[in-house]
């Protein structure tokens, strides 16, 4: 394994009948460690294992780096849309996060509204962002 490769990591969290999986990936070609710029992509799957359709109406992210800097991001939907995840289906998207430190972590939640019943929050698992420029570490 070269010093630019990160071992595959998949993080998973279940809330009720919704499973969220996240796979982070360090983007060496877009990062510039000499400028304290570390770029990450993360692919998310929202697996609706319930018997009714769910609409993702909001998101909350907490992004922390190894230097103690914490950002909170709240917004409507995900990646510019409010997807409806049909019962038994999976919605998948990829987004990104820049850090000014070589490692960090992210966690959060999605606000979902079922076709019947009240909206609820679905946890996004905490996942680590460890670049090859700091070695693997536990956050």
C-alpha positions in Angstrom: 0.0 0.0 0.0 1.4 3.4 -0.9 1.4 6.2 1.5 -1.5 7.9 -0.4 -3.9 4.9 0.0 -6.3 4.6 2.9 -7.7 1.2 3.9 -11.4 0.7 3.0 -13.6 1.8 5.8 -17.4 1.6 6.0 -19.3 3.0 8.9 -22.9 2.1 9.6 -25.7 3.2 12.0 -29.3 2.1 12.3 -32.2 4.3 13.5 -35.5 2.5 13.6 -35.8 0.8 10.1 -33.3 3.1 8.4 -29.6 2.2 8.0 -27.1 4.8 7.0 -23.7 3.7 5.7 -20.8 6.1 5.0 -17.6 5.4 3.1 -15.0 8.2 3.3 -12.2 8.6 0.8 -9.2 10.9 1.0 -8.7 12.8 -2.3 -4.9 13.1 -2.5 -5.1 14.7 -6.0 -7.2 17.6 -4.7 -5.4 18.0 -1.4 -2.4 20.2 -0.7 -0.8 19.3 2.7 1.8 22.1 2.3 -1.2 24.5 2.2 -3.0 22.7 5.1 -5.8 21.6 2.7 -7.0 18.0 3.0 -10.0 17.1 0.9 -12.4 14.2 1.6 -15.2 12.7 -0.4 -17.8 10.6 1.4 -20.4 8.3 -0.1 -23.6 7.9 1.8 -26.3 5.2 1.5 -29.7 5.7 3.1 -31.2 2.3 3.2 -35.0 2.5 3.9 -35.8 -0.9 5.4 -39.2 0.3 6.6 -42.6 -0.4 5.0 -43.3 3.2 4.0 -41.6 5.9 1.8 -39.4 8.5 3.5 -38.5 11.9 2.3 -35.1 13.4 3.5 -36.0 17.0 4.3 -32.9 18.2 6.2 -29.4 17.4 7.4 -27.1 18.3 10.2 -23.3 17.7 10.2 -20.7 18.2 12.8 -17.2 18.3 11.4 -14.2 18.3 13.8 -10.6 18.3 12.9 -7.6 17.1 14.9 -6.7 20.6 15.9 -10.0 21.1 17.7 -11.8 23.2 15.0 -15.5 22.2 14.8 -18.0 23.3 12.1 -21.7 22.7 12.2 -23.6 22.5 8.9 -27.4 22.5 8.7 -29.4 22.6 5.6 -32.4 21.5 3.6 -32.3 18.0 2.0 -29.1 16.5 0.7 -26.9 17.5 -2.3 -29.5 20.1 -3.4 -32.5 17.8 -3.3 -35.1 16.3 -1.0 -35.1 12.7 -2.1 -37.9 10.3 -1.5 -36.5 6.9 -0.5 -39.1 4.3 -1.3 -39.7 1.5 1.1 -37.1 -1.2 0.6 -34.9 1.1 -1.6 -31.5 2.8 -1.1 -30.6 6.4 -1.9 -26.9 6.9 -2.5 -25.0 10.2 -3.0 -21.4 11.5 -2.7 -20.4 14.8 -1.2 -17.2 16.3 0.1 -15.6 18.1 3.1 -12.4 20.1 3.3 -10.2 20.1 6.4 -7.3 22.3 7.4 -5.8 19.5 9.5 -4.7 16.0 8.3 -7.4 14.2 10.3 -10.8 14.6 11.8 -14.2 13.1 12.1 -17.8 13.7 11.0 -21.1 12.8 12.4 -24.7 14.0 12.0 -28.3 13.3 11.3 -31.0 13.5 8.6 -34.5 14.7 9.2 -36.9 12.3 7.4 -40.7 12.5 7.0 -42.6 9.2 6.5 -45.7 9.2 4.3 -47.7 8.8 7.4 -46.7 9.7 10.9 -44.3 12.3 12.3 -40.9 13.3 11.1 -37.9 11.9 13.0 -34.1 12.2 13.0 -31.9 9.4 11.5 -28.4 9.2 12.9 -25.4 9.3 10.6 -22.6 7.2 12.1 -19.5 9.0 13.3 -16.7 8.4 10.8 -13.0 9.2 10.8 -11.1 11.2 8.2 -7.5 10.1 8.6 -5.1 11.2 5.8 -1.8 9.4 5.1 -0.1 12.6 6.2 -0.7 11.9 9.9 -0.9 8.1 10.0 -3.9 6.2 11.2 -5.2 7.3 14.6 -8.3 6.9 16.7 -10.2 10.1 17.1 
